[in-house]
Amino acid sequence: MHAHRGDRLIVESPSTGVVRRDGEIIGLHHEDGAPPYDVRWSDTGEVTLVFPGPDAHIQEGGGPQRPADQITGETEAPSQGRPGDVGRRLAEARRRQGAALEEVARRARMSPQYLDYLETHAADPSLGTLLRLADALGTTLLELQGGDQERPPGQGRALLHPRLRDLGDQECRHLLSTHGVGRLSLTTAHGPAVFPVNYDVVDEAIVFRTAPESAPAAAVGNDVAFEVDHVDDALSQGWSVLVTGRARAVSDPDAVHRLEEQAHTTPWAGGGRTLWVSIGIDHLTGRRITPADDA
């Protein structure tokens, strides 16, 4: 590794390839540009003597800090100008405080440009950086890291001015078509029950696989409800889509083969789940919660 003054030292996460830290090389200790280097870090402005490890590389020519995808061309699309979970939590904590980005950066002893990068890209900041940010934002390291994700969703603070609106048929179908996990509601021999199932949408119907002797199999031949939702605790927003319709077993071998070919997901529960159940979409409704000032 060889560098010149003004080059940037980029340190990436070894597991994700996302930038953890970067800084300007302001001092050399060898004429050939070999390590170590004096580096002024973008997140703190501090200058330290650095012996780069295998997770570091040089960006020649200096210039303004850029996201990792522009530096190496090797990161995945989600990091290209899209915030990660940490960034979303940072932005929401700052919004709740009503604090400007520059003010939070000053409290956390880092550059505003670096804080803006953390909020808007899928970054992997160091533990020390997160601790300073948690203190500056009046929150906890656990919340910024998402260590509270085992809690049921919806425990975040409600929006100050929420807007609840009904969704049209097309938007409901779009959200439903994303597939994943939905909730099947039916009446069993023991009364009403709700079961989470991995589902797909094929030929304008909801389909899922289950075991012939399982509780969800009791849906066959009955009217049922099926609900899909998404809750974003960091932003106190979310949506839900509700379907009601008749459930039937798919027994035709060609139809079963087509479903198996088109399915995006497999049952997380595993086991011999050979019964395909199809729910016709007889009635479709949905709602979304957003800030009142959203368009």
MARKOL-41362 format. One record per residue: residue in three letters; x, y, z of N, C-alpha, C, O, CB in turn. Coordinates in steps of 0.2 Angstrom, whole numbers, plus 5000, padded with zeros to 4 digits. Glycine has a CB too. Layout:
BEGIN
alaXYZXYZXYZXYZXYZ ...
END
This chain:
BEGIN
met500449945000500050005000500450065000500950075004499550005006 his500350114995500750174995500250234994499750224991501250174989 ala500350294997499950344997500250414996500850414997499450345003 his499950464995500150534994499750574999499150555001500150564987 arg500050635001499650675005499050705001499050714995500050745007 gly498450705005497850725001497450664999496850674998497950764995 asp497750604999497350544997496850525003496950555009497750484996 arg496350485002495950465008496050395009496150345005495150475006 leu496050375016496050315018495350285020495050315024496550305025 ile495150235016494450205017494550145021494850095019494150195010 val494150135026494050075030493350045030492850085031494250095038 glu493349985027492749955026492549895031493049865034492649925019 ser491949885032491749825036491949765032491749755026490949825037 pro492249715035492449655031491949615029491949565024492949615035 ser491349615032490749575031490349605026490049565022490349555037 thr490249665025489749695021490049745015489749755010489249745025 gly490649765016491049805011490749875012490949915007490849785004 val490449895017490149965018490650005022491049975026489449965022 val490750065020491250115023491050115031490550135033491250175020 arg491550105035491550115042491850185044491550215049491850055046 arg492350195041492650265042493150285037493350245033493150255049 asp493250345036493650375031494050435033493750475038493350385024 gly494550455031494950515033495450535028495650495023495250505040 glu495650595028496150625024496850605026497050615032496050695023 ile497350585022498050575024498350635024498450665018498350515019 ile498550665029498950725030499650725031499950775031498550775035 gly499850665033500650655034500850595032500550545034500750675041 leu501550595030501850525028502450515032502750565035502050525020 his502650455033503250445037503750405033504350395036503050395043 his503650395027504150365023504050395016503550415013504050285022 glu504650405013504650445006504250405001504050444996505350455004 asp504250345001503950304996503150294997502850264993504250234995 gly502950335002502150335004501950265007501350255007501850334997 ala502350225010502150165013501950185020502050245023502750115014 pro501550145023501250155030501750165035502350135034500750105032 pro501650195041501050225043500850295041501350325037500950225051 tyr500250315042500050385040499750425045499450395050499550375034 asp499750485045499450535049498750545046498750575040499850595051 val498150525049497550535046497050575050497050565056497250455045 arg496750625046496250665050495550635048495350635042496250735047 trp495250605053494650565052494050615051493950665054494450515058 ser493550595046493050635044492450635050492150685050492650605038 asp492450585054491950585059492050625065491650645068491750505061 thr492750625067492950665073493350725072493350765076493250615077 gly493650725066494150785065494850775068495250815067493850845067 glu494850715072495550705075496050675071495850645065495350655081 val496650685072497250655068497550605072497750615078497750715067 thr497650545069497950485073498450455068498450465062497450435075 leu498950425071499450385067499050315066498850285070500050375071 val499050295059498750235057499150185053499550205049498150255053 phe499150125056499450075052498850035049498549995052499850025056 pro498650045042498150015039498149935039498649905038498050035032 gly497549915041497449835041497149815034497149855029496949815046 pro496949755034496749725027496049745025495849735019496649645028 asp495649785030495049805028495049885025494549915025494549805034 ala495649905024495749975022496049975015496449935013496250015027 his495950035012496250045005496250125004495950165008495850014999 ile496650134999496750204997496350234992496250194987497550224996 gln496050294993495750324987496150384985496250434989494950354989 glu496450384979496850434977496550494975495950494973497250404970 gly496950554976496750614974496250654978496150714977496350604968 gly496150624984495750664989495050674987494750634984496050724991 gly494850744987494150764985493650744991493850724996493950724979 pro493050764990492550764995492350684996492450644992491850794993 gln492150675002491950605004491350585000490950614998491750605012 arg491450524998490950494993490750424996491050395000491250484986 pro490050404995489850344997490250284994490650294990489150324995 ala490250224998490650164996490550144989491050124986490550115001 asp489950144986489850124980490250164975490350134969489050124978 gln490350224976490650274971491450264972491850284968490450344972 ile491650234978492350224979492650164976493150164973492450224987 thr492250104977492550044975492150014969492449974966492549994981 gly491550034969491150004963490949924965490649894961491450004957 glu491049914972490949844974490349834978490149774980491549814977 thr490049884981489549874986488849864982488849874976489449934990 glu488349834986487749814983487249874982487449924985487449764987 ala486749864978486349924977486049954983485950014983485849904972 pro485849914988485549954994485950004997485650045001485349904999 ser486550004996486950054999487050124995487350174997487650035001 gln486750124989486850174985486250234986485750234983486750154977 gly486450274991486050324993485350304997484850344997485850364987 arg485350245000484750225003485050215011485550175012484450165000 pro484650245016484850235022484750165025484350125023484450275027 gly485250135029485150075032484750085039484550135040485850045034 asp484750025043484350035049484550085054484250125057484249965052 val485250085054485550135059485450205057485250245061486350115059 gly485450215050485350285048484650305049484550365050485550285040 arg484150265048483450275049483350295056482950345058483050225047 arg483650255061483550265068483950335070483650375074483850215072 leu484450345067484850415069484350475066484250515070485450415065 ala484150465060483750525058483050535062482850585063483550505050 glu482750475064482150485068482250515074481950555077481850415068 ala482850485078483050515084483150595084482950625088483650475087 arg483450615079483650685078482950725076482950775079484150695072 arg482550695072481850725071481450735077481150785078481450685066 arg481450685082481150685088481350745092480950775096481150625092 gln482050755092482350805096482250875093482250925096483050795097 gly482050875086481950945083482650975082482751035082481550985086 ala483250935082483850965081484150965074484050915070484350925086 ala484551015073484851015066485350975066485750955071485051095064 leu485550945060486050905058486750925061487150895064486150885051 glu486850995060487451025062487551025069488151015072487551095059 glu487051035073487051035080487150965083487550965088486351065083 val486850915080486950845083487750825081488050795086486450795080 ala487950845075488650835074489150865079489650835080488750855066 arg488950925080489450965085489450925092489950915095489151035086 arg488850905094488750875101489150805101489450785105488050855103 ala489150775095489450705094490150715092490550665091489050665089 arg490450775091491150785089491350755083491750715082491550765095 met490950765078491050735071490850785066490450835067490650665070 ser491050775060490850825054490150815052489850755052491350815048 pro489750875051489050865048489050825042488550785041488850935047 gln489550825038489550785032489550705033489150665030490150795027 tyr489950685038489950615040489250595043489050545042490450605045 leu488950635047488250625050487750615045487350575045488050675055 asp487850665040487350655034487450595030486950565028487450715030 tyr488050575030488150505026487950455030487650405027488950505025 leu487950455037487750395041486950395040486650335040487950405048 glu486650445040485850455040485650435033485050405032485650515041 thr486050435028485750425021486050365017485850355011485850485017 his486550335020486850275017486850215022486750225028487550295014 ala486950155019486950095023487650095026488050055023486750035019 ala487850125031488450125034488550085040488050055043488650195036 asp489150075042489250025048489750065053490350045053489549955046 pro489450115056489950155061490250115066489950065068489550215063 ser490750145069491050105075490650115081490250155081491750135076 leu490850075086490450075092490550145096490050175099490750015097 gly491150175095491250235098490850295095490650335099492050255098 thr490850285089490350335085489650335087489350385089490450325077 leu489450275088488750265090488550285097488050315099488550185089 leu489050275101489050295108488950375109488550395112489550275113 arg489350405105489350475105488750505102488450555105489950505101 leu488450475097487850495094487250475099486750525099487750455087 ala487250425102486750405107486650465112486150485114486850335110 asp487250485115487350535120487050595117486650635120488050545123 ala487250615111487050675108486350685106486050735106487450695101 leu486050625105485250625103484850605109484250595108485250575098 gly485150595115484750575121484350505120483850495123484150625122 thr484750465117484450395116484950345119485450365122484250375109 thr484850285117485350225119485650195114485450195108484950175124 leu486250165115486550125110486150065108486150045102487250095113 leu485750035113485349985111484849995106484749965101484949955117 glu484550055106484050075101484350095095484050075090483650145104 leu484850125095485250145088485450085085485450075078485850185089 gln485650025088485849965085485249925083485349865080486349935090 gly484649935086484049895084484049835089483749785087484149875077 gly484349835095484349785099483649765102483649715106484849795104 asp483249815101482549805104482049775099481449775100482249875106 gln482349745094481949725088481549655090481049635086482349705082 glu481649625096481249565098480549595101480149555102481649525103 arg480549655102479849685105479349675099479549685093479949755107 pro478749675101478249675096478249745092478349795096477549665099 pro478149745086478149815082477549855085477049835087478049805075 gly477749925084477149975086477250005093476850035095476549935086 gln477849995096477950025103478350085102478450125107478349975107 gly478450105096478750175095478250225096477650215097479050185088 arg478550295097478050345098477650365092477850355086478450405100 ala477050385093476550395088476850465085477150505088475850405090 leu476650475078476750535075476450595078475850585081476650535067 leu476750655078476350715081475750725077475250745080476850775081 his475750725071475150735067475150685062475250695056475250805063 pro474850625064474750565059474150575054473750615055474650505063 arg474250545048473750545043473550475042473950435039473950585037 leu472950455043472750385041472250395035471750425035472350355047 arg472450355030472050355023471950295021472350245022472450405018 asp471450285017471250225014471650215008471750265004470450215012 leu471850155006472150135000471650114995471250074996472750085001 gly471850134988471450104983471650034981472050004984471650154977 asp471250004977471249934975471949924972472249874974470749914970 gln472249964967472849954964473449954969473849914969472950004959 glu473450004974473950004979473949944983474449914985473950074983 cys473349924985473249864989473549804986473949764989472549854991 arg473449794980473649734976474449744975474749694975473349734969 his474649804974475449804974475749784980476249754980475549884972 leu475449814986475749794992475749724994476149684997475449834998 leu475149694992475049624993475449574989475649524991474249604992 ser475649604983476049564978476749554980477149514977475949584972 thr476949594985477649584987477849524991478449504991477849644992 his477349484993477349414996477849425002478149475004477649364991 gly477849365006478149365012477749325017477649265016478349435015 val477649355023477249325028476649365029476649425030477649325035 gly476049335029475449365031475049325036475349275039474949365025 arg474449345039474149315044473449295042473049335039474049375050 leu473349225043472749195041472249195046472449165052472849125038 ser471649215046471149215051470549175049470349175044470949285053 leu470449125053469849075052469549055058469849065064470149015048 thr469049025058468648995064468848915064468748875059467849005063 thr469048895070469248825071468748795076468348825078470048825073 ala468848735077468448695082468548725089468048715093468648625082 his469048765090469148795097469048865096469148905101469848785099 gly468748895091468548965091468948995086469348965082468648995097 pro468949065085469349105081470049095082470249095088469149185081 ala470449095076471149095077471549125071471249135066471449015077 val472149145073472549185068473249145067473549135072472649255069 phe473449135061474049095060474549135055474249155050473949025057 pro475149145056475649175051475849125046475949065048476249205055 val475849135040476049095035476449125029476349185028475349055031 asn476849095026477249115021476849115014476549055013477949075019 tyr476749165011476249165005476549194999477049224999475649205007 asp476149184994476349214987475649234984475149214986476749164982 val475749274979475149294975475249264968475649294964475049374975 val474749224966474849194959474149194956473649174959475149114960 asp474149214950473449214946472949254950472349224951473249144945 glu473049314953472549354957472349314963471749334965472049374952 ala472649274966472449234972473049234977473649224975472149164970 ile472849224983473349214988473449144989472949104990473149254995 val474149114989474249044990474749034995475249074996474449014983 phe474648984999475148965004475148885004474648855002475048995011 arg475748855007475748785008475748775015475948805020476448765005 thr475448715017475348695024475348615024475248585019474748725027 ala475348585030475248515031474548495031474148535034475648495037 pro474348445028473648425027473248425034472648435035473548365024 glu473648405039473348395046473448455050473248455056473648335049 ser473748515048473848575052473248615053472748605049474448615048 ala473348655058472748705059472548745053471948755052472948745065 pro473048775049472848825044472448785038472148815034473448855041 ala472548715038472248675033471448675034471048665029472448605033 ala471248695040470548705041470248755037469548765037470448715049 ala470648805034470348855030470048835024469548865021470948905028 val470148775021469948745015469148735016468948705020470248675013 gly468848765011468048765010467748815014467148815015467848695013 asn468148865017467748915022467948985020468448995016468048905029 asp467549035022467749105021468249125026468149105032467149145021 val468749155024469349175028469549245027469349275022469949125028 ala469949275032470249335031470949325031471249285034470049385037 phe471349375027472049365026472349435027472049485023472249335020 glu472749445031473049515032473849515031474149475034472849545039 val474049575028474749585027474849655030474449705028474949575020 asp475449665033475549735035476349745036476749705035475249745042 his476549805037477249825038477149885043476849935042477549855031 val477549885048477649935053478349955053478849915054477349905060 asp478450025053479150055053479150085060478950145060479250095047 asp479450055065479450085072479950155072479750195075479750045077 ala480450145067480850205067480550275065480650325067481450195063 leu480050265060479750325058479050325060478650375058479750315050 ser478750275064478050275066477550285061477050315061477950335071 gln477750245056477250235050477150165048477450115051477650275044 gly476650155044476550085042475850075038475550125036476450045048 trp475750015035475150005031474949935033475249895035475350015024 ser474349925031474049855031473549845026473149895023473649845038 val473449785023473049765018472649705021472949655023473349745011 leu471949705020471549655022471149625016470849655012471049675027 val471149555016470849515010470349475014470449445019471349475006 thr469749465011469249415013469049375007468949405001468649445016 gly468949315008468849265002468749195004468849175010469349274996 arg468549154999468449085000469149044999469449054994467949054995 ala469249005004469948965003469748895000469248865002470248955010 arg470148874996470048804993470748764992471248804992469748804986 ala470748704992471348664991471448664983471048654979471248594994 val472148664982472348654975472548584974473048564977472948704973 ser472148544970472348474969472548454962472848404961471748434971 asp472348494957472548474950473348474950473648524952472248534945 pro473648424947474348414947474748464943475248494945474548344944 asp474448484938474748544934474748604937475148644937474348554927 ala474148624941474148684945474648684950474948734952473348694947 val474648624954475148624959475848634956476248664959475148554963 his476048604951476648614948476848684946477348704947476748564941 arg476348714943476448784942476548834948476948874948475748814938 leu476148814953476248854959476948844962477348884964475748834965 glu477248784962477848764964478448804960478948824963478048694964 glu478248814954478748844950478748924951479248954950478648834942 gln478148944952478149024953478249044960478249104961477449044950 ala478249004965478249024972478949054973479449034971478248964976 his478949114977479549154978479749124985480349134986479349224979 thr479349104989479549084996479349014998478948984994479249135001 thr479748985003479548915005479348925012479548975016480148875004 pro478948885015478748885022479348885027479748835027478248825024 trp479348935031479948935036479848885041480348865044479849005040 ala479248855042479148805047479448735045479548695049478448795049 gly479548735039479848665036479348615036478748625037480548655040 gly479648555036479248495036478848475030478948515025478748495042 gly478448425030478048405024477448445023476948425024477948335024 arg477548505020476948545019476748545011476948585007477148625021 thr476348495010476248475003475548505001475348494995476248405002 leu475148525005474448555003474448625001474648665005473948545009 trp474348644995474248704993473548734994473048704992474448714985 val473448794997472848824998472848894995473348924995472748835006 ser472248904991472148964987471649004990471048974991472048944980 ile471749064991471149114994470949164988471449204986471449145000 gly470349154986470149204981470049274984469849284990469449184978 ile470249324980470149394983469449424981469349454976470749444980 asp468949414986468349434985468249504987467849544984467849394989 his468549524993468549594995469249614998469549585001468049605001 leu469449674996470149704997470049774999469849814996470549694990 thr470349785005470449855008471149865011471549815012469849865014 gly471349925012471949935015471950005018471650055016472549935010 arg472450015022472550085025473350095027473650055027472150095032 arg473450165027474150185028474250245033473850285032474550195021 ile474750235037474850295042475450335039475950295039474850265049 thr475450395038475950435037475950505040475450515043476050445029 pro476450545040476450615043475950655039475850645033477150645043 ala475550695042475050735039475250775034474950795029474650775044 asp475950795034476150845029476450805023476750835018476750885032 asp476450735023476650695017476150705011475550715012476750625019 ala476450715005476050714999475650654998475250654994476450734993 
END
